[in-house]
């Protein structure tokens, strides 16, 4: 699994909303301005994040986004999975000439599973309250 800028920006934005600690919606433009992320890029990310029910949108002049769940109920993995395709399967081709590839596939499968387990173990609240982990 590779953590892309898309995943980093999604997490950064979700932390920003969680830090606000209010029921008042946070606009894309506010996040963009304060976190130095493109407005258009955030709009794309938040469409995906909203589809995964991690945020709720509020329409209107004072509209924006609020967390759909308490920060302790949203894992880092949830956020990344909302914007990225995460492959859990690492397959070994059935052709014999790729035997070394099959042997290394077990390593990558283990690595991938450990990475997912790690990301699942941290919530937005953990990142906010513990700061450095």
C-alpha positions in Angstrom: 0.0 0.0 0.0 1.3 3.4 -0.9 0.1 6.5 0.9 -0.6 9.0 -1.8 -1.1 12.8 -1.5 -4.8 12.1 -1.9 -4.8 10.0 1.3 -2.6 12.5 3.1 -4.8 15.5 2.2 -8.0 13.6 3.1 -6.6 12.8 6.5 -5.3 16.3 7.0 -8.7 17.8 6.1 -10.6 15.4 8.4 -8.2 16.3 11.3 -8.9 19.9 10.6 -12.6 19.4 10.9 -12.2 17.3 14.1 -10.0 20.1 15.6 -12.9 22.6 15.2 -14.8 20.7 17.9 -18.1 22.3 17.0 -21.3 21.4 15.3 -20.7 24.4 13.0 -19.9 23.3 9.4 -16.4 23.8 8.0 -16.3 25.0 4.4 -14.0 23.6 1.7 -12.6 27.1 1.2 -11.7 27.4 4.9 -9.9 24.1 4.8 -8.2 25.1 1.5 -7.1 28.4 2.9 -5.8 27.1 6.2 -4.3 23.8 5.1 -3.0 25.0 1.7 -4.8 22.5 -0.4 -6.6 23.2 -3.7 -10.3 23.9 -3.5 -11.1 21.7 -6.5 -9.0 18.9 -5.1 -10.8 19.1 -1.8 -14.2 19.0 -3.5 -13.2 15.8 -5.2 -12.0 14.2 -2.0 -15.0 15.3 0.0 -17.4 13.8 -2.5 -15.8 10.4 -1.8 -15.5 11.0 1.9 -19.2 11.9 2.1 -20.2 8.8 0.1 -18.5 6.7 2.8 -20.6 8.5 5.4 -17.6 10.0 7.3 -18.9 13.5 6.9 -22.2 15.2 6.5 -22.7 18.2 4.3 -24.7 21.3 5.3 -26.0 23.5 2.5 -26.4 27.3 2.6 -24.4 30.4 3.2 -22.8 29.0 6.4 -22.6 25.5 5.0 -19.8 23.0 4.8 -18.9 19.7 6.3 -19.2 18.2 9.8 -18.0 14.8 11.0 -20.7 12.1 10.7 -19.3 10.3 13.7 -17.3 11.2 16.8 -13.5 11.5 16.0 -12.9 8.4 18.2 -15.1 6.4 15.8 -13.2 7.3 12.6 -10.0 5.5 12.0 -7.2 6.6 9.8 -7.9 3.5 7.6 -11.5 4.6 7.2 -10.4 8.0 5.8 -7.7 6.5 3.5 -10.1 3.8 2.3 -12.7 6.5 1.4 -10.4 8.1 -1.2 -8.1 5.3 -2.2 -8.6 1.8 -3.7 -6.8 -0.5 -1.2 -5.9 -3.9 -2.5 -5.8 -6.5 0.2 -5.1 -9.3 -2.1 -1.7 -10.0 -3.4 -1.9 -12.8 -5.8 0.7 -15.2 -7.0 0.7 -16.1 -10.7 0.3 -19.8 -11.3 3.2 -19.9 -13.8 6.3 -21.7 -12.6 8.7 -19.2 -14.0 7.5 -16.7 -11.5 8.3 -18.8 -8.4 10.5 -16.0 -6.9 7.5 -13.6 -7.3 5.3 -16.0 -5.5 7.7 -16.3 -2.6 8.0 -12.5 -2.3 4.2 -12.2 -2.5 3.9 -13.6 1.0 6.1 -10.8 2.3 4.0 -8.1 0.6 0.8 -9.7 1.8 2.1 -9.7 5.4 3.4 -6.1 5.0 0.0 -4.9 3.6 -1.9 -6.6 6.4 0.3 -5.0 9.1 0.0 -1.6 7.5 -3.8 -1.9 7.4 -3.8 -3.1 11.0 -1.7 -0.1 12.0 -4.0 2.4 10.2 -7.0 0.8 11.8 -5.6 1.2 15.2 -5.4 5.0 15.1 -8.5 7.3 15.1 -8.8 11.0 14.4 -9.1 11.5 18.2 -5.9 9.7 18.8 -4.1 12.0 16.3 -5.5 15.1 18.0 -5.1 14.1 21.6 -1.8 12.3 21.4 -0.1 14.6 18.9 3.1 12.6 18.3 2.4 8.9 18.4 
